[in-house]
């Protein structure tokens, strides 16, 4: 991944974090690696542990960023979440997978995305 792409991705994730914090979510981790998987944001809201995938597009040239999360990517996120839950011995919380897109500067939040 190019350096400029990393910087743009980090800017999108920063906007996502601020958005979640405004909603009262507690950010637990950012860009957490679990084995060969990465989770963009892990947060908690009330009794729910939330794994958030962030997609950022400046131009929209490749369609809406939400469409970039295919079944293969979803499965990777589920595996990463299982590893995280097992490692931290988490129980008694609901689990949710959300998506935040930053498309041409506009933040959109999809709860229970998959």
N, C-alpha and C positions, 0 to 999 in steps of 0.2 A: 504494500500500500504506500502511495506517495506521501511525502510529508505534508503537502497542502491538503490532501484528502483527510489525513489524520487530524489536522487543525480544524477543518470544516466539521468533521464528525464530532470532535470534542466540543465545538461551539454548539452544535445541535444537542448534545447530551447535557451541556450546562443549562440550556434553555429548558430542557425537559426536567431537570432536577429542580430548578426554580419554580416551575409550574407545579410539580408535585408538592413541594414545600408550601406553596400558597394554599394548597388543598388540605394541609395539615398532615401530610405523610412524613414519616420518619425515614430518612435515607440511611440505610445500613451499609451498603457497599456500592461502589461504582467500578465498572470495568473489572469485575472479578473473574479470574480464571479458575476453572474447575477442570482438572485434567486437560484435555485438548479443546475445551469449550470455554466460551466467554459469555458472561451475563452483563449487559450494559448497566442496569440499575436493579438493586434489590432494596425494597422498602417495606415498611409496615404501616398499616392503617387500621386502627382498632384491632380486631382479632384476625386480621388477614395479612399473610405474607405475600408480597407481590413481586413477581419477576417481570421486569420491563425491558422490552426491546425498543431501541430508538433508531429511527431512520430519518435521514436528513437529505433534502434535495434543494439545491439553489435554483435550478432551472426548470425542473419538471420534464426534462427531455426524455426520461426513461419511464414515464408514467408516474402515477401516485406512489409515494414511498411505501404505503401500506401493502401494495401489491408485491413488493419485493420479498415478503416473508412467506416463502412457500412451505410446503409440507416438510421438506428436508430440514429447513431452518427451524421450524416448529419442533421437530423431533430432537434436534440438537439442544434446543432450549429446555425441553422436558428432561433430557438426560442430565444436563447441567444442574437443573433444579433438584433432581433426585440426589445427585452427588452432594449438593449443598445441604439438603435436608438431612441426609444420612450423616454427613460429617459433623453437623451442628446439633444432631439429635433433636430435631424440632418435632414437636407433636402438639396437638390441641389447637392448631391454627388452620384457618381456611387458606388455601393456596389459589393464587390467580395469576394468569399470564395476561399482561396488558401491553399495548403498543402505543408509543407516542411518535407521531411524525411531525417533522418541521419541514413544510413544503413551501418554498419561496417565502420564508419568514413566518408563515402561519402555523401555529401549534394546534394539532388535533390529538385528542386523547381517546383511545379505544379500550375500555375496560372489558375484561373477559374476552379478549380478542380471539383466543383459541383454547 
